[in-house]
Amino acid sequence: MTKKANAFDDIEKILQDIGSKIEMLIEKGAEASVELRGDIEEKVQKLRTEKDKLEKEFEEKKSHFEEKYKDKKEEMEPKFKESIKHIKEAFQSLANAINVLMK
């Protein structure tokens, strides 16, 4: 999950970067001439719409992944506990075998 969490963090950073670049475009658009201002505002609005759409899709995919991860984790938890129990028994048997050999 750590790698996936890092991937989610990376995507969130990219989306934040896109948002800050849109804000920079808005500032530059405010300094532009009247003719260009309308065109710039239109493009900025399209960028915001796309960014919002990407953020929404990202959150949906993220929650879907987290839900699947949680379900699989809950499904596998008893199997992991049973495996750990068997591993402990195996190590105990190995330790007993070594003790017998040492005597």
Phi and psi restraints in degrees (value plus and minus 20) as a CYANA .aco file:
   2 THR   PHI     -81.8   -41.8
   2 THR   PSI     -64.3   -24.3
   3 LYS   PHI     -82.8   -42.8
   3 LYS   PSI     -60.9   -20.9
   4 LYS   PHI     -86.9   -46.9
   4 LYS   PSI     -61.0   -21.0
   5 ALA   PHI     -81.7   -41.7
   5 ALA   PSI     -61.2   -21.2
   6 ASN   PHI     -83.6   -43.6
   6 ASN   PSI     -58.3   -18.3
   7 ALA   PHI     -83.9   -43.9
   7 ALA   PSI     -61.5   -21.5
   8 PHE   PHI     -83.8   -43.8
   8 PHE   PSI     -61.6   -21.6
   9 ASP   PHI     -82.2   -42.2
   9 ASP   PSI     -61.5   -21.5
  10 ASP   PHI     -82.3   -42.3
  10 ASP   PSI     -62.7   -22.7
  11 ILE   PHI     -85.4   -45.4
  11 ILE   PSI     -61.9   -21.9
  12 GLU   PHI     -81.7   -41.7
  12 GLU   PSI     -58.7   -18.7
  13 LYS   PHI     -84.4   -44.4
  13 LYS   PSI     -60.6   -20.6
  14 ILE   PHI     -82.4   -42.4
  14 ILE   PSI     -63.9   -23.9
  15 LEU   PHI     -83.7   -43.7
  15 LEU   PSI     -58.1   -18.1
  16 GLN   PHI     -86.2   -46.2
  16 GLN   PSI     -58.8   -18.8
  17 ASP   PHI     -83.2   -43.2
  17 ASP   PSI     -61.9   -21.9
  18 ILE   PHI     -80.8   -40.8
  18 ILE   PSI     -63.0   -23.0
  19 GLY   PHI     -81.2   -41.2
  19 GLY   PSI     -61.8   -21.8
  20 SER   PHI     -88.9   -48.9
  20 SER   PSI     -54.5   -14.5
  21 LYS   PHI     -88.9   -48.9
  21 LYS   PSI     -54.7   -14.7
  22 ILE   PHI     -83.3   -43.3
  22 ILE   PSI     -62.2   -22.2
  23 GLU   PHI     -83.0   -43.0
  23 GLU   PSI     -57.5   -17.5
  24 MET   PHI     -85.1   -45.1
  24 MET   PSI     -58.9   -18.9
  25 LEU   PHI     -83.6   -43.6
  25 LEU   PSI     -57.5   -17.5
  26 ILE   PHI     -83.1   -43.1
  26 ILE   PSI     -63.5   -23.5
  27 GLU   PHI     -83.1   -43.1
  27 GLU   PSI     -63.2   -23.2
  28 LYS   PHI     -86.9   -46.9
  28 LYS   PSI     -55.5   -15.5
  29 GLY   PHI     -84.9   -44.9
  29 GLY   PSI     -54.2   -14.2
  30 ALA   PHI     -86.7   -46.7
  30 ALA   PSI     -48.9    -8.9
  31 GLU   PHI    -105.8   -65.8
  31 GLU   PSI     -33.0     7.0
  32 ALA   PHI     -95.2   -55.2
  32 ALA   PSI     147.6   187.6
  33 SER   PHI     -88.7   -48.7
  33 SER   PSI     145.0   185.0
  34 VAL   PHI     -80.7   -40.7
  34 VAL   PSI     -60.0   -20.0
  35 GLU   PHI     -83.9   -43.9
  35 GLU   PSI     -60.5   -20.5
  36 LEU   PHI     -99.0   -59.0
  36 LEU   PSI     -45.1    -5.1
  37 ARG   PHI     -78.3   -38.3
  37 ARG   PSI     -63.8   -23.8
  38 GLY   PHI     -82.7   -42.7
  38 GLY   PSI     -64.5   -24.5
  39 ASP   PHI     -83.9   -43.9
  39 ASP   PSI     -62.7   -22.7
  40 ILE   PHI     -85.5   -45.5
  40 ILE   PSI     -64.0   -24.0
  41 GLU   PHI     -82.4   -42.4
  41 GLU   PSI     -57.4   -17.4
  42 GLU   PHI     -84.8   -44.8
  42 GLU   PSI     -64.7   -24.7
  43 LYS   PHI     -86.9   -46.9
  43 LYS   PSI     -59.0   -19.0
  44 VAL   PHI     -83.1   -43.1
  44 VAL   PSI     -61.0   -21.0
  45 GLN   PHI     -83.2   -43.2
  45 GLN   PSI     -61.1   -21.1
  46 LYS   PHI     -83.4   -43.4
  46 LYS   PSI     -61.9   -21.9
  47 LEU   PHI     -82.9   -42.9
  47 LEU   PSI     -61.9   -21.9
  48 ARG   PHI     -82.5   -42.5
  48 ARG   PSI     -62.3   -22.3
  49 THR   PHI     -81.8   -41.8
  49 THR   PSI     -64.9   -24.9
  50 GLU   PHI     -84.3   -44.3
  50 GLU   PSI     -61.0   -21.0
  51 LYS   PHI     -83.3   -43.3
  51 LYS   PSI     -64.8   -24.8
  52 ASP   PHI     -81.7   -41.7
  52 ASP   PSI     -60.4   -20.4
  53 LYS   PHI     -83.9   -43.9
  53 LYS   PSI     -63.3   -23.3
  54 LEU   PHI     -83.6   -43.6
  54 LEU   PSI     -62.9   -22.9
  55 GLU   PHI     -82.4   -42.4
  55 GLU   PSI     -62.6   -22.6
  56 LYS   PHI     -83.5   -43.5
  56 LYS   PSI     -66.7   -26.7
  57 GLU   PHI     -82.5   -42.5
  57 GLU   PSI     -61.2   -21.2
  58 PHE   PHI     -80.4   -40.4
  58 PHE   PSI     -67.3   -27.3
  59 GLU   PHI     -83.2   -43.2
  59 GLU   PSI     -58.6   -18.6
  60 GLU   PHI     -83.7   -43.7
  60 GLU   PSI     -66.1   -26.1
  61 LYS   PHI     -85.9   -45.9
  61 LYS   PSI     -59.1   -19.1
  62 LYS   PHI     -83.9   -43.9
  62 LYS   PSI     -66.9   -26.9
  63 SER   PHI     -86.6   -46.6
  63 SER   PSI     -56.3   -16.3
  64 HIS   PHI     -82.9   -42.9
  64 HIS   PSI     -65.2   -25.2
  65 PHE   PHI     -82.5   -42.5
  65 PHE   PSI     -66.4   -26.4
  66 GLU   PHI     -82.5   -42.5
  66 GLU   PSI     -56.8   -16.8
  67 GLU   PHI     -86.4   -46.4
  67 GLU   PSI     -65.2   -25.2
  68 LYS   PHI     -83.2   -43.2
  68 LYS   PSI     -60.9   -20.9
  69 TYR   PHI     -81.5   -41.5
  69 TYR   PSI     -65.2   -25.2
  70 LYS   PHI     -82.9   -42.9
  70 LYS   PSI     -63.8   -23.8
  71 ASP   PHI     -81.5   -41.5
  71 ASP   PSI     -65.8   -25.8
  72 LYS   PHI     -86.0   -46.0
  72 LYS   PSI     -58.7   -18.7
  73 LYS   PHI     -83.3   -43.3
  73 LYS   PSI     -64.5   -24.5
  74 GLU   PHI     -84.2   -44.2
  74 GLU   PSI     -56.3   -16.3
  75 GLU   PHI     -88.1   -48.1
  75 GLU   PSI     -58.6   -18.6
  76 MET   PHI    -108.1   -68.1
  76 MET   PSI     -38.4     1.6
  77 GLU   PHI     -72.7   -32.7
  77 GLU   PSI     -69.5   -29.5
  78 PRO   PHI     -82.0   -42.0
  78 PRO   PSI     -55.9   -15.9
  79 LYS   PHI     -87.1   -47.1
  79 LYS   PSI     -58.4   -18.4
  80 PHE   PHI     -84.2   -44.2
  80 PHE   PSI     -63.5   -23.5
  81 LYS   PHI     -82.6   -42.6
  81 LYS   PSI     -61.2   -21.2
  82 GLU   PHI     -85.6   -45.6
  82 GLU   PSI     -60.7   -20.7
  83 SER   PHI     -83.2   -43.2
  83 SER   PSI     -61.9   -21.9
  84 ILE   PHI     -82.2   -42.2
  84 ILE   PSI     -60.2   -20.2
  85 LYS   PHI     -81.2   -41.2
  85 LYS   PSI     -63.7   -23.7
  86 HIS   PHI     -86.9   -46.9
  86 HIS   PSI     -58.1   -18.1
  87 ILE   PHI     -83.7   -43.7
  87 ILE   PSI     -63.3   -23.3
  88 LYS   PHI     -81.7   -41.7
  88 LYS   PSI     -62.0   -22.0
  89 GLU   PHI     -83.7   -43.7
  89 GLU   PSI     -59.9   -19.9
  90 ALA   PHI     -83.8   -43.8
  90 ALA   PSI     -64.1   -24.1
  91 PHE   PHI     -85.5   -45.5
  91 PHE   PSI     -57.7   -17.7
  92 GLN   PHI     -84.4   -44.4
  92 GLN   PSI     -62.6   -22.6
  93 SER   PHI     -83.5   -43.5
  93 SER   PSI     -61.5   -21.5
  94 LEU   PHI     -82.7   -42.7
  94 LEU   PSI     -64.3   -24.3
  95 ALA   PHI     -82.2   -42.2
  95 ALA   PSI     -61.4   -21.4
  96 ASN   PHI     -83.7   -43.7
  96 ASN   PSI     -60.9   -20.9
  97 ALA   PHI     -84.1   -44.1
  97 ALA   PSI     -62.2   -22.2
  98 ILE   PHI     -84.0   -44.0
  98 ILE   PSI     -62.0   -22.0
  99 ASN   PHI     -79.9   -39.9
  99 ASN   PSI     -61.9   -21.9
 100 VAL   PHI     -84.9   -44.9
 100 VAL   PSI     -60.9   -20.9
 101 LEU   PHI     -87.0   -47.0
 101 LEU   PSI     -53.0   -13.0
 102 MET   PHI     -94.7   -54.7
 102 MET   PSI     -43.2    -3.2
